[in-house]
Amino acid sequence: MDFIADQTAALRAALQAGDSGRAAQILTRTLLESGRSFEATVREMTEAARRQQHGDH
């Protein structure tokens, strides 16, 4: 998996566990380390989440 896919999976796990603090940390780290705009990062994470839901890792 690439960075965005890894972070998306970690974000999903944190949210499913109800750990909003961890989810915020993951999202913040992803935004800071991606080097892209907020919109582009969220778009990439959304695409990664769709692939993960359909098993297309």
PQR file with spaces between the fields and no chain letter, atoms N, CA, C, O and H, PARSE charges and radii, in Angstrom:
ATOM       1  N    MET     1       0.835   -1.188    0.000 -0.4000 1.5000
ATOM       2  CA   MET     1       0.000    0.000    0.000 -0.0000 2.0000
ATOM       3  C    MET     1       0.876    1.245    0.000  0.5500 1.7000
ATOM       4  O    MET     1       2.010    1.239    0.478 -0.5500 1.4000
ATOM       5  N    ASP     2       0.321    2.288   -0.540 -0.4000 1.5000
ATOM       6  CA   ASP     2       1.034    3.555   -0.501 -0.0000 2.0000
ATOM       7  C    ASP     2       0.663    4.330    0.765  0.5500 1.7000
ATOM       8  O    ASP     2      -0.191    3.897    1.539 -0.5500 1.4000
ATOM       9  H    ASP     2      -0.600    2.293   -0.928  0.4000 1.0000
ATOM      10  N    PHE     3       1.296    5.451    0.962 -0.4000 1.5000
ATOM      11  CA   PHE     3       1.095    6.249    2.176 -0.0000 2.0000
ATOM      12  C    PHE     3      -0.375    6.604    2.386  0.5500 1.7000
ATOM      13  O    PHE     3      -0.912    6.411    3.477 -0.5500 1.4000
ATOM      14  H    PHE     3       1.989    5.803    0.334  0.4000 1.0000
ATOM      15  N    ILE     4      -1.022    7.120    1.350 -0.4000 1.5000
ATOM      16  CA   ILE     4      -2.423    7.532    1.483 -0.0000 2.0000
ATOM      17  C    ILE     4      -3.301    6.336    1.818  0.5500 1.7000
ATOM      18  O    ILE     4      -4.176    6.438    2.679 -0.5500 1.4000
ATOM      19  H    ILE     4      -0.586    7.277    0.464  0.4000 1.0000
ATOM      20  N    ALA     5      -3.087    5.216    1.163 -0.4000 1.5000
ATOM      21  CA   ALA     5      -3.889    4.016    1.442 -0.0000 2.0000
ATOM      22  C    ALA     5      -3.661    3.531    2.871  0.5500 1.7000
ATOM      23  O    ALA     5      -4.606    3.143    3.558 -0.5500 1.4000
ATOM      24  H    ALA     5      -2.377    5.133    0.464  0.4000 1.0000
ATOM      25  N    ASP     6      -2.419    3.555    3.312 -0.4000 1.5000
ATOM      26  CA   ASP     6      -2.114    3.148    4.692 -0.0000 2.0000
ATOM      27  C    ASP     6      -2.813    4.059    5.699  0.5500 1.7000
ATOM      28  O    ASP     6      -3.406    3.590    6.670 -0.5500 1.4000
ATOM      29  H    ASP     6      -1.651    3.871    2.754  0.4000 1.0000
ATOM      30  N    GLN     7      -2.735    5.356    5.455 -0.4000 1.5000
ATOM      31  CA   GLN     7      -3.347    6.314    6.370 -0.0000 2.0000
ATOM      32  C    GLN     7      -4.875    6.192    6.349  0.5500 1.7000
ATOM      33  O    GLN     7      -5.530    6.345    7.380 -0.5500 1.4000
ATOM      34  H    GLN     7      -2.254    5.737    4.666  0.4000 1.0000
ATOM      35  N    THR     8      -5.431    5.919    5.178 -0.4000 1.5000
ATOM      36  CA   THR     8      -6.877    5.752    5.064 -0.0000 2.0000
ATOM      37  C    THR     8      -7.339    4.545    5.867  0.5500 1.7000
ATOM      38  O    THR     8      -8.352    4.611    6.563 -0.5500 1.4000
ATOM      39  H    THR     8      -4.900    5.795    4.340  0.4000 1.0000
ATOM      40  N    ALA     9      -6.607    3.452    5.774 -0.4000 1.5000
ATOM      41  CA   ALA     9      -6.949    2.248    6.546 -0.0000 2.0000
ATOM      42  C    ALA     9      -6.829    2.519    8.043  0.5500 1.7000
ATOM      43  O    ALA     9      -7.674    2.079    8.822 -0.5500 1.4000
ATOM      44  H    ALA     9      -5.784    3.398    5.208  0.4000 1.0000
ATOM      45  N    ALA    10      -5.792    3.236    8.446 -0.4000 1.5000
ATOM      46  CA   ALA    10      -5.611    3.572    9.859 -0.0000 2.0000
ATOM      47  C    ALA    10      -6.727    4.495   10.342  0.5500 1.7000
ATOM      48  O    ALA    10      -7.222    4.345   11.459 -0.5500 1.4000
ATOM      49  H    ALA    10      -5.106    3.593    7.813  0.4000 1.0000
ATOM      50  N    LEU    11      -7.120    5.442    9.505 -0.4000 1.5000
ATOM      51  CA   LEU    11      -8.204    6.361    9.856 -0.0000 2.0000
ATOM      52  C    LEU    11      -9.508    5.596   10.031  0.5500 1.7000
ATOM      53  O    LEU    11     -10.243    5.826   10.991 -0.5500 1.4000
ATOM      54  H    LEU    11      -6.718    5.564    8.597  0.4000 1.0000
ATOM      55  N    ARG    12      -9.792    4.696    9.114 -0.4000 1.5000
ATOM      56  CA   ARG    12     -11.010    3.889    9.213 -0.0000 2.0000
ATOM      57  C    ARG    12     -11.016    3.088   10.523  0.5500 1.7000
ATOM      58  O    ARG    12     -12.031    3.043   11.219 -0.5500 1.4000
ATOM      59  H    ARG    12      -9.195    4.510    8.335  0.4000 1.0000
ATOM      60  N    ALA    13      -9.899    2.467   10.850 -0.4000 1.5000
ATOM      61  CA   ALA    13      -9.812    1.667   12.077 -0.0000 2.0000
ATOM      62  C    ALA    13     -10.039    2.535   13.316  0.5500 1.7000
ATOM      63  O    ALA    13     -10.747    2.131   14.239 -0.5500 1.4000
ATOM      64  H    ALA    13      -9.075    2.504   10.285  0.4000 1.0000
ATOM      65  N    ALA    14      -9.442    3.718   13.336 -0.4000 1.5000
ATOM      66  CA   ALA    14      -9.612    4.618   14.478 -0.0000 2.0000
ATOM      67  C    ALA    14     -11.068    5.055   14.612  0.5500 1.7000
ATOM      68  O    ALA    14     -11.606    5.098   15.718 -0.5500 1.4000
ATOM      69  H    ALA    14      -8.867    4.046   12.586  0.4000 1.0000
ATOM      70  N    LEU    15     -11.696    5.376   13.501 -0.4000 1.5000
ATOM      71  CA   LEU    15     -13.092    5.801   13.546 -0.0000 2.0000
ATOM      72  C    LEU    15     -14.006    4.662   13.979  0.5500 1.7000
ATOM      73  O    LEU    15     -14.937    4.870   14.757 -0.5500 1.4000
ATOM      74  H    LEU    15     -11.258    5.342   12.603  0.4000 1.0000
ATOM      75  N    GLN    16     -13.740    3.465   13.478 -0.4000 1.5000
ATOM      76  CA   GLN    16     -14.554    2.315   13.869 -0.0000 2.0000
ATOM      77  C    GLN    16     -14.393    1.996   15.351  0.5500 1.7000
ATOM      78  O    GLN    16     -15.320    1.494   15.986 -0.5500 1.4000
ATOM      79  H    GLN    16     -12.983    3.297   12.847  0.4000 1.0000
ATOM      80  N    ALA    17     -13.229    2.286   15.894 -0.4000 1.5000
ATOM      81  CA   ALA    17     -12.976    2.056   17.318 -0.0000 2.0000
ATOM      82  C    ALA    17     -13.514    3.196   18.186  0.5500 1.7000
ATOM      83  O    ALA    17     -13.484    3.117   19.415 -0.5500 1.4000
ATOM      84  H    ALA    17     -12.476    2.694   15.377  0.4000 1.0000
ATOM      85  N    GLY    18     -14.002    4.247   17.542 -0.4000 1.5000
ATOM      86  CA   GLY    18     -14.518    5.387   18.285 -0.0000 2.0000
ATOM      87  C    GLY    18     -13.441    6.280   18.862  0.5500 1.7000
ATOM      88  O    GLY    18     -13.703    7.060   19.778 -0.5500 1.4000
ATOM      89  H    GLY    18     -14.026    4.311   16.545  0.4000 1.0000
ATOM      90  N    ASP    19     -12.231    6.174   18.337 -0.4000 1.5000
ATOM      91  CA   ASP    19     -11.092    6.945   18.841 -0.0000 2.0000
ATOM      92  C    ASP    19     -10.911    8.212   17.998  0.5500 1.7000
ATOM      93  O    ASP    19     -10.088    8.257   17.083 -0.5500 1.4000
ATOM      94  H    ASP    19     -12.018    5.541   17.593  0.4000 1.0000
ATOM      95  N    SER    20     -11.696    9.232   18.330 -0.4000 1.5000
ATOM      96  CA   SER    20     -11.661   10.455   17.531 -0.0000 2.0000
ATOM      97  C    SER    20     -10.333   11.195   17.656  0.5500 1.7000
ATOM      98  O    SER    20      -9.906   11.855   16.709 -0.5500 1.4000
ATOM      99  H    SER    20     -12.364    9.196   19.073  0.4000 1.0000
ATOM     100  N    GLY    21      -9.679   11.096   18.803 -0.4000 1.5000
ATOM     101  CA   GLY    21      -8.370   11.730   18.967 -0.0000 2.0000
ATOM     102  C    GLY    21      -7.341   11.132   18.030  0.5500 1.7000
ATOM     103  O    GLY    21      -6.585   11.852   17.378 -0.5500 1.4000
ATOM     104  H    GLY    21     -10.026   10.560   19.573  0.4000 1.0000
ATOM     105  N    ARG    22      -7.316    9.819   17.967 -0.4000 1.5000
ATOM     106  CA   ARG    22      -6.392    9.127   17.055 -0.0000 2.0000
ATOM     107  C    ARG    22      -6.746    9.449   15.606  0.5500 1.7000
ATOM     108  O    ARG    22      -5.856    9.665   14.783 -0.5500 1.4000
ATOM     109  H    ARG    22      -7.930    9.233   18.497  0.4000 1.0000
ATOM     110  N    ALA    23      -8.031    9.480   15.294 -0.4000 1.5000
ATOM     111  CA   ALA    23      -8.460    9.805   13.934 -0.0000 2.0000
ATOM     112  C    ALA    23      -7.974   11.198   13.540  0.5500 1.7000
ATOM     113  O    ALA    23      -7.505   11.405   12.421 -0.5500 1.4000
ATOM     114  H    ALA    23      -8.753    9.304   15.962  0.4000 1.0000
ATOM     115  N    ALA    24      -8.087   12.145   14.461 -0.4000 1.5000
ATOM     116  CA   ALA    24      -7.620   13.506   14.186 -0.0000 2.0000
ATOM     117  C    ALA    24      -6.112   13.536   13.960  0.5500 1.7000
ATOM     118  O    ALA    24      -5.628   14.250   13.080 -0.5500 1.4000
ATOM     119  H    ALA    24      -8.467   11.977   15.370  0.4000 1.0000
ATOM     120  N    GLN    25      -5.368   12.763   14.752 -0.4000 1.5000
ATOM     121  CA   GLN    25      -3.914   12.688   14.573 -0.0000 2.0000
ATOM     122  C    GLN    25      -3.559   12.122   13.203  0.5500 1.7000
ATOM     123  O    GLN    25      -2.675   12.637   12.519 -0.5500 1.4000
ATOM     124  H    GLN    25      -5.761   12.184   15.466  0.4000 1.0000
ATOM     125  N    ILE    26      -4.246   11.072   12.815 -0.4000 1.5000
ATOM     126  CA   ILE    26      -3.968   10.432   11.525 -0.0000 2.0000
ATOM     127  C    ILE    26      -4.271   11.396   10.390  0.5500 1.7000
ATOM     128  O    ILE    26      -3.472   11.542    9.465 -0.5500 1.4000
ATOM     129  H    ILE    26      -4.964   10.654   13.371  0.4000 1.0000
ATOM     130  N    LEU    27      -5.418   12.051   10.457 -0.4000 1.5000
ATOM     131  CA   LEU    27      -5.794   12.980    9.401 -0.0000 2.0000
ATOM     132  C    LEU    27      -4.816   14.152    9.331  0.5500 1.7000
ATOM     133  O    LEU    27      -4.418   14.560    8.240 -0.5500 1.4000
ATOM     134  H    LEU    27      -6.067   11.933   11.209  0.4000 1.0000
ATOM     135  N    THR    28      -4.430   14.690   10.476 -0.4000 1.5000
ATOM     136  CA   THR    28      -3.474   15.799   10.510 -0.0000 2.0000
ATOM     137  C    THR    28      -2.137   15.378    9.920  0.5500 1.7000
ATOM     138  O    THR    28      -1.568   16.092    9.095 -0.5500 1.4000
ATOM     139  H    THR    28      -4.754   14.359   11.362  0.4000 1.0000
ATOM     140  N    ARG    29      -1.635   14.225   10.335 -0.4000 1.5000
ATOM     141  CA   ARG    29      -0.354   13.734    9.812 -0.0000 2.0000
ATOM     142  C    ARG    29      -0.428   13.542    8.297  0.5500 1.7000
ATOM     143  O    ARG    29       0.492   13.905    7.565 -0.5500 1.4000
ATOM     144  H    ARG    29      -2.097   13.645   11.005  0.4000 1.0000
ATOM     145  N    THR    30      -1.531   12.969    7.848 -0.4000 1.5000
ATOM     146  CA   THR    30      -1.694   12.728    6.417 -0.0000 2.0000
ATOM     147  C    THR    30      -1.661   14.036    5.649  0.5500 1.7000
ATOM     148  O    THR    30      -0.992   14.143    4.621 -0.5500 1.4000
ATOM     149  H    THR    30      -2.279   12.673    8.443  0.4000 1.0000
ATOM     150  N    LEU    31      -2.383   15.029    6.145 -0.4000 1.5000
ATOM     151  CA   LEU    31      -2.419   16.326    5.469 -0.0000 2.0000
ATOM     152  C    LEU    31      -1.045   16.985    5.448  0.5500 1.7000
ATOM     153  O    LEU    31      -0.641   17.549    4.431 -0.5500 1.4000
ATOM     154  H    LEU    31      -2.927   14.942    6.979  0.4000 1.0000
ATOM     155  N    LEU    32      -0.329   16.917    6.562 -0.4000 1.5000
ATOM     156  CA   LEU    32       0.985   17.556    6.639 -0.0000 2.0000
ATOM     157  C    LEU    32       2.024   16.846    5.781  0.5500 1.7000
ATOM     158  O    LEU    32       2.848   17.498    5.139 -0.5500 1.4000
ATOM     159  H    LEU    32      -0.657   16.459    7.388  0.4000 1.0000
ATOM     160  N    GLU    33       1.992   15.528    5.765 -0.4000 1.5000
ATOM     161  CA   GLU    33       3.033   14.774    5.074 -0.0000 2.0000
ATOM     162  C    GLU    33       2.749   14.528    3.597  0.5500 1.7000
ATOM     163  O    GLU    33       3.654   14.160    2.847 -0.5500 1.4000
ATOM     164  H    GLU    33       1.323   14.999    6.287  0.4000 1.0000
ATOM     165  N    SER    34       1.519   14.724    3.178 -0.4000 1.5000
ATOM     166  CA   SER    34       1.194   14.451    1.775 -0.0000 2.0000
ATOM     167  C    SER    34       1.807   15.486    0.839  0.5500 1.7000
ATOM     168  O    SER    34       2.100   15.187   -0.319 -0.5500 1.4000
ATOM     169  H    SER    34       0.785   15.023    3.787  0.4000 1.0000
ATOM     170  N    GLY    35       1.998   16.703    1.343 -0.4000 1.5000
ATOM     171  CA   GLY    35       2.561   17.752    0.501 -0.0000 2.0000
ATOM     172  C    GLY    35       1.585   18.271   -0.539  0.5500 1.7000
ATOM     173  O    GLY    35       1.981   18.964   -1.476 -0.5500 1.4000
ATOM     174  H    GLY    35       1.759   16.946    2.283  0.4000 1.0000
ATOM     175  N    ARG    36       0.323   17.941   -0.379 -0.4000 1.5000
ATOM     176  CA   ARG    36      -0.700   18.370   -1.330 -0.0000 2.0000
ATOM     177  C    ARG    36      -1.724   19.235   -0.607  0.5500 1.7000
ATOM     178  O    ARG    36      -1.698   19.373    0.616 -0.5500 1.4000
ATOM     179  H    ARG    36       0.001   17.379    0.382  0.4000 1.0000
ATOM     180  N    SER    37      -2.610   19.804   -1.380 -0.4000 1.5000
ATOM     181  CA   SER    37      -3.663   20.618   -0.776 -0.0000 2.0000
ATOM     182  C    SER    37      -4.615   19.736    0.030  0.5500 1.7000
ATOM     183  O    SER    37      -4.659   18.517   -0.141 -0.5500 1.4000
ATOM     184  H    SER    37      -2.632   19.692   -2.374  0.4000 1.0000
ATOM     185  N    PHE    38      -5.367   20.376    0.903 -0.4000 1.5000
ATOM     186  CA   PHE    38      -6.372   19.666    1.694 -0.0000 2.0000
ATOM     187  C    PHE    38      -7.324   18.915    0.766  0.5500 1.7000
ATOM     188  O    PHE    38      -7.608   17.735    0.974 -0.5500 1.4000
ATOM     189  H    PHE    38      -5.331   21.366    1.042  0.4000 1.0000
ATOM     190  N    GLU    39      -7.812   19.611   -0.258 -0.4000 1.5000
ATOM     191  CA   GLU    39      -8.785   19.019   -1.172 -0.0000 2.0000
ATOM     192  C    GLU    39      -8.210   17.810   -1.899  0.5500 1.7000
ATOM     193  O    GLU    39      -8.878   16.784   -2.021 -0.5500 1.4000
ATOM     194  H    GLU    39      -7.582   20.570   -0.427  0.4000 1.0000
ATOM     195  N    ALA    40      -6.987   17.923   -2.376 -0.4000 1.5000
ATOM     196  CA   ALA    40      -6.360   16.810   -3.099 -0.0000 2.0000
ATOM     197  C    ALA    40      -6.135   15.620   -2.176  0.5500 1.7000
ATOM     198  O    ALA    40      -6.329   14.473   -2.577 -0.5500 1.4000
ATOM     199  H    ALA    40      -6.444   18.757   -2.277  0.4000 1.0000
ATOM     200  N    THR    41      -5.727   15.891   -0.949 -0.4000 1.5000
ATOM     201  CA   THR    41      -5.482   14.809    0.009 -0.0000 2.0000
ATOM     202  C    THR    41      -6.778   14.093    0.353  0.5500 1.7000
ATOM     203  O    THR    41      -6.824   12.863    0.371 -0.5500 1.4000
ATOM     204  H    THR    41      -5.569   16.824   -0.623  0.4000 1.0000
ATOM     205  N    VAL    42      -7.831   14.855    0.626 -0.4000 1.5000
ATOM     206  CA   VAL    42      -9.126   14.244    0.944 -0.0000 2.0000
ATOM     207  C    VAL    42      -9.642   13.453   -0.251  0.5500 1.7000
ATOM     208  O    VAL    42     -10.202   12.371   -0.076 -0.5500 1.4000
ATOM     209  H    VAL    42      -7.794   15.854    0.611  0.4000 1.0000
ATOM     210  N    ARG    43      -9.466   13.970   -1.450 -0.4000 1.5000
ATOM     211  CA   ARG    43      -9.886   13.253   -2.662 -0.0000 2.0000
ATOM     212  C    ARG    43      -9.140   11.924   -2.780  0.5500 1.7000
ATOM     213  O    ARG    43      -9.746   10.894   -3.073 -0.5500 1.4000
ATOM     214  H    ARG    43      -9.011   14.849   -1.592  0.4000 1.0000
ATOM     215  N    GLU    44      -7.834   11.947   -2.554 -0.4000 1.5000
ATOM     216  CA   GLU    44      -7.043   10.713   -2.621 -0.0000 2.0000
ATOM     217  C    GLU    44      -7.469    9.715   -1.548  0.5500 1.7000
ATOM     218  O    GLU    44      -7.548    8.512   -1.799 -0.5500 1.4000
ATOM     219  H    GLU    44      -7.341   12.784   -2.316  0.4000 1.0000
ATOM     220  N    MET    45      -7.744   10.230   -0.348 -0.4000 1.5000
ATOM     221  CA   MET    45      -8.175    9.338    0.736 -0.0000 2.0000
ATOM     222  C    MET    45      -9.545    8.732    0.428  0.5500 1.7000
ATOM     223  O    MET    45      -9.796    7.566    0.731 -0.5500 1.4000
ATOM     224  H    MET    45      -7.681   11.207   -0.144  0.4000 1.0000
ATOM     225  N    THR    46     -10.422    9.525   -0.172 -0.4000 1.5000
ATOM     226  CA   THR    46     -11.743    9.023   -0.551 -0.0000 2.0000
ATOM     227  C    THR    46     -11.612    7.924   -1.599  0.5500 1.7000
ATOM     228  O    THR    46     -12.277    6.892   -1.507 -0.5500 1.4000
ATOM     229  H    THR    46     -10.218   10.472   -0.418  0.4000 1.0000
ATOM     230  N    GLU    47     -10.764    8.142   -2.586 -0.4000 1.5000
ATOM     231  CA   GLU    47     -10.533    7.123   -3.617 -0.0000 2.0000
ATOM     232  C    GLU    47      -9.927    5.862   -3.009  0.5500 1.7000
ATOM     233  O    GLU    47     -10.308    4.752   -3.380 -0.5500 1.4000
ATOM     234  H    GLU    47     -10.224    8.981   -2.661  0.4000 1.0000
ATOM     235  N    ALA    48      -8.992    6.022   -2.082 -0.4000 1.5000
ATOM     236  CA   ALA    48      -8.376    4.868   -1.420 -0.0000 2.0000
ATOM     237  C    ALA    48      -9.413    4.102   -0.614  0.5500 1.7000
ATOM     238  O    ALA    48      -9.411    2.871   -0.610 -0.5500 1.4000
ATOM     239  H    ALA    48      -8.683    6.924   -1.780  0.4000 1.0000
ATOM     240  N    ALA    49     -10.299    4.818    0.068 -0.4000 1.5000
ATOM     241  CA   ALA    49     -11.347    4.165    0.858 -0.0000 2.0000
ATOM     242  C    ALA    49     -12.270    3.358   -0.039  0.5500 1.7000
ATOM     243  O    ALA    49     -12.672    2.252    0.320 -0.5500 1.4000
ATOM     244  H    ALA    49     -10.301    5.818    0.065  0.4000 1.0000
ATOM     245  N    ARG    50     -12.605    3.895   -1.194 -0.4000 1.5000
ATOM     246  CA   ARG    50     -13.465    3.161   -2.135 -0.0000 2.0000
ATOM     247  C    ARG    50     -12.776    1.897   -2.631  0.5500 1.7000
ATOM     248  O    ARG    50     -13.397    0.838   -2.724 -0.5500 1.4000
ATOM     249  H    ARG    50     -12.277    4.794   -1.486  0.4000 1.0000
ATOM     250  N    ARG    51     -11.501    2.012   -2.946 -0.4000 1.5000
ATOM     251  CA   ARG    51     -10.756    0.823   -3.397 -0.0000 2.0000
ATOM     252  C    ARG    51     -10.704   -0.225   -2.292  0.5500 1.7000
ATOM     253  O    ARG    51     -10.885   -1.415   -2.550 -0.5500 1.4000
ATOM     254  H    ARG    51     -10.996    2.872   -2.870  0.4000 1.0000
ATOM     255  N    GLN    52     -10.456    0.217   -1.061 -0.4000 1.5000
ATOM     256  CA   GLN    52     -10.360   -0.712    0.066 -0.0000 2.0000
ATOM     257  C    GLN    52     -11.698   -1.393    0.330  0.5500 1.7000
ATOM     258  O    GLN    52     -11.730   -2.574    0.672 -0.5500 1.4000
ATOM     259  H    GLN    52     -10.309    1.184   -0.851  0.4000 1.0000
ATOM     260  N    GLN    53     -12.793   -0.672    0.177 -0.4000 1.5000
ATOM     261  CA   GLN    53     -14.117   -1.253    0.397 -0.0000 2.0000
ATOM     262  C    GLN    53     -14.433   -2.314   -0.643  0.5500 1.7000
ATOM     263  O    GLN    53     -15.152   -3.273   -0.363 -0.5500 1.4000
ATOM     264  H    GLN    53     -12.767    0.288   -0.101  0.4000 1.0000
ATOM     265  N    HIS    54     -13.900   -2.143   -1.831 -0.4000 1.5000
ATOM     266  CA   HIS    54     -14.155   -3.086   -2.915 -0.0000 2.0000
ATOM     267  C    HIS    54     -13.065   -4.141   -3.036  0.5500 1.7000
ATOM     268  O    HIS    54     -13.095   -4.968   -3.947 -0.5500 1.4000
ATOM     269  H    HIS    54     -13.316   -1.364   -2.058  0.4000 1.0000
ATOM     270  N    GLY    55     -12.104   -4.114   -2.121 -0.4000 1.5000
ATOM     271  CA   GLY    55     -11.046   -5.115   -2.124 -0.0000 2.0000
ATOM     272  C    GLY    55      -9.979   -4.907   -3.175  0.5500 1.7000
ATOM     273  O    GLY    55      -9.218   -5.825   -3.480 -0.5500 1.4000
ATOM     274  H    GLY    55     -12.080   -3.442   -1.381  0.4000 1.0000
ATOM     275  N    ASP    56      -9.913   -3.707   -3.734 -0.4000 1.5000
ATOM     276  CA   ASP    56      -8.925   -3.400   -4.774 -0.0000 2.0000
ATOM     277  C    ASP    56      -7.733   -2.689   -4.170  0.5500 1.7000
ATOM     278  O    ASP    56      -7.427   -1.562   -4.560 -0.5500 1.4000
ATOM     279  H    ASP    56     -10.531   -2.961   -3.486  0.4000 1.0000
ATOM     280  N    HIS    57      -7.052   -3.323   -3.224 -0.4000 1.5000
ATOM     281  CA   HIS    57      -5.920   -2.694   -2.535 -0.0000 2.0000
ATOM     282  C    HIS    57      -4.867   -2.378   -3.553  0.5500 1.7000
ATOM     283  O    HIS    57      -3.815   -1.841   -3.207 -0.5500 1.4000
ATOM     284  H    HIS    57      -7.300   -4.238   -2.908  0.4000 1.0000
